[in-house]
């Protein structure tokens, strides 16, 4: 079993806000990639929070163009939330792929229970249609959300995820700074009680998802 840490949610939020660092990018003339910025939580992929996060109060637009109330539509369901963007060259697609692999290892009934929500940090380019197409290639059951940036940023901050508005550098590179953590919310309490770093592997998620679906501590 992989190692885990326990930290206070408030302490994590403070640290995350101070540890953003670039780890990828690309120019508009090439592949329109956005530079990935993430905040690591150490070598242990799973961090159990002593004081869990309250689920973000977020009302956005899903990939079908419909209103999506995060709290209402994931209430009482095991939920993984991740903030990222479709033009990411590395961490974002790998993270979603790892979760998709682990989800497929679950019994079908548990797969239907698990909610995986991807909230874009680049809403200007991640339209409902483009976001839906990107996520469908990962897992058709994943939920993609977009909307206005201030709303997304405020929602991310509620769970200690720091994100900045995408900006274009002098060399044409579009830079999007955001934390790369996945936070698991319990179906029993609707609280975010386990946090996963960008280093979490498909094997790590495969080991933990059966417990997360039940609201247990991995």
N, C-alpha and C positions, 0 to 999 in steps of 0.2 A: 504494500500500500504506500502511495506517495505521501511525503511529509506535508503537514499543514501548520499554519500559524493562526493565532487568535489575536485580533487587535480591536480597538475601539473604532467604531464608524467615524466619529468626529475626528479622531487622530488621523485615520487614513485620509479623510477628505483634505485635511490641512497639508499632509505630505504630498498627496497627488497633485495639488494645485501648484506645488513648487518643483515638481520633478519632470516637467515636459521636456522631451528631447527628440530631435528629428531622426528619422530612420528610413527615409525613402523619398522619391520625388521624380519629377520629369517635366519637360517643357511642353508648352501648348503645341508647338510645331511637330512634336513627336507623337506622344500617346496621351496627352492631356492628363497625365498622372498628377495626383496631388501628393505632396510630401506628407508622409505619415509621422505623427508625433504621438508618443505614448508615455505613460508613466508606469514604471514597473513597481512590483510590490515585494521584490526579493526572489530568492530561488525557489521557494515553495509555491506551487501553482495555485493551491487552494488556501484562502484565508478566511477563517471563520470569524465573523464579527460579534463581539460581545454585546454591542448595542446596534442591532440591525437597522438598516435604512427603511424609511417609509417609502412605499411605492410612489414614483413621481406623479404629480397631478398634471398629466399631459393629455391634451385633446388635439390630435393631428389628423392627417389625411392618409389613408391606406393606399395600397397599390391599385385599388379599384376606383379611387377617387372619392371614397366614402369617408365620412367622419369616423374617427376611431378614438374612443375614450379609454385610455390605457388601464386605468383603475377598474372601470366597470367591466371591460371585456376580458380582463385576465383575472378577475376576482375569483378566489378559491381554486386557482389553477397553478401548477408549477410553472414558473416563468423565468426565462433567461433574457436579460436585456443587454444590448450592446449598441454603442454609438460609433458609427463609422461612415464610410462612403464608397460608392461603387468604383470610383476611379483610383482607389488605393492600389499601389503596385505590389503590396506584399502582405502586411499584417491582417488587414480586414478580410480579404478573401480566404486566407489560411485559417483564421479564427472561425469563420462561418463554415468552412469545409470540415474542420475538426469536429464541430458540434453536429454537423449533418451526419458524419460517419458514426458518431456515438449514438445519435438518435436512432439510426437504422438498426442498431444492435438491441434496442429495447423491444419488448413484446408489443404487438400492434396496438393493444389497448392503451399502453403507456405512451406510445408515440402520439396517439390522439389527444392525450391529456396535456402533454408538454407544449408550452407556448414559447416560441423563440421569436423575440421582437428585435428587429434591426432598425434603429433610428438614424437617419442620415444626418451628417454634420455639414453636408454640402447641398442644401436644398435647392439652390439655384440650378444646378445641373442634374440632381437626382429627382426627376419628375416621377409621378406615380408610375408611369409606363416604363421608364428606363429602370427604375428601382425594382419593379415587378419582374422584368425580364432577367435582371441580374440575379435576384433571389431565387427565381424558378430554377435556374441552373444549379443552385446550391441545394435547395430543398423546396418543393412546391408548397409545403406546409408552413414555411417561415412567413412571418408578418413583417412587411416593410412600411415604415412611416416617414412622412415628410411634412413640411409646413414652413412657417416663417422662422428664420434663424433665432431671433430673440426668445421665442417660445421654446425651441429645442434646447438652446443654451441654458435657459432657466431650469428646464426639466433635468438636464444632465447634472447641473450643480446640486440639485436636491439629493443626488446619490453620490456626490463626491467626484464626479467626472468633469474635468476641466476641458472646455473646448473654446476655440477662438474662431472668428469669422474667416472664411477662406480669403486669401489675398494673393495678388499676382506680384511676383518679384520682378526685378529689372531684366532678368534673363528669360522671362516669360513663364517661369514655373509658378503654378498655382499652389500655394501652401495652405494646408488645413491642419491646425494644431488641435489635437484631442487626446484624451486618455484612451487606453486600449483595454480596459478591464471589462469582463463579463460579470454581471451580478445576478445571482440566483435568488429568486423570491419563493418563499414557502407557500404551498397551497393551504396550509393550516392557519397561518397568520397574515399572509400577504406582505410580509416583511422581507427585505433583502438581507439575507443572513450569511451568504457565502460569496466571496469575491475571487475571481480567477484572473491571473495575470496573462499577458500576451504570450508567455512561454508555455502555457498549458497545452498539452498534446491531446490528440484524439484518444489515446489510451487513458489519459487522466479523466477526460469527460466520460468515456465509456465506463470507467470504474465508478464514477460518482453519480451519473444520471439516475440509475435505479433508486438510489436513496433520495435524491433531490425530488423526484416525482412523488415520493411519499412524504416529503417535508422533513426528512431526517437529516441529521448532520453527517456529512461524508467523512 
